[in-house]
């Protein structure tokens, strides 16, 4: 279901009302279905509501007559009342590499890598364990998690299948012997070119913002050191295809570095991307290269671009 863009000029009878109250009065008629105030607040916190052209994340913000409200509504997601995670059952076609010690899989978007506070939500870690248990006829297969991808990010994820592999894998990540390559589609603003090669080195910390979702930003003191190398692969009228090589593994690192440089990833409303360009964050973990934890032979694993990324890429080219 496509994202709907709705616009409203605040009327005189709305004087004194909060943003979520105005939305709760307006959206049911605009969408021809009941919309609660809780749903309206959810839209605001998700960054899908603009007031006079500026994104607003404060549901209690008062609005004045004559103000213009714009809302970008993914109705299916809103009505489900939560994250619309994809149902996922691990299959042999998802395995990119496997031996006695490792299993490296191709993660789909819209699936958490690891268990969340909501025990009802599926996740890749649990799906891999179910798959190995059924295939290998083992009640509790060993699966070790060493890195993760954001829910909306697709691509290469490595798990260990034996405890003897854990030290070698942990060392490969901590010593930066594990080389991760990502592909991103970023917004292209008029008059803002992108260098062919560039890097960001700064410190990232949690931003002090309202809402449930964690948000990170560059900080002048404290925080964790973050380093990403970028390379421009292709440029289109409204987007850039970018290669990102993170040298550190901070939460949301690539997303923050691109957004704060003025190139937010398509679909990343959390970090300033325009609504309606993509149904998910266009970030893909394309490859992982590292020494095998047991015999030290270099292995290099590649994940093909998923269909939705290819479609978005093709749309950017035309």
Beta strands, then each sheet from edge to edge (+ up, - down):
strand 1: 4-9
strand 2: 49-51
strand 3: 54-55
strand 4: 68-73
strand 5: 95-98
strand 6: 102-107
strand 7: 144-145
strand 8: 154-160
strand 9: 179-187
strand 10: 197-206
strand 11: 216-218
strand 12: 224-235
strand 13: 239-246
strand 14: 283-291
strand 15: 298-302
sheet 1: 1+ 4- 2+ 3-
sheet 2: 5+ 6- 8+ 7-
sheet 3: 5+ 6- 8+ 14+ 9- 13+ 12- 10+ 11-
sheet 4: 5+ 6- 8+ 14+ 15-
end
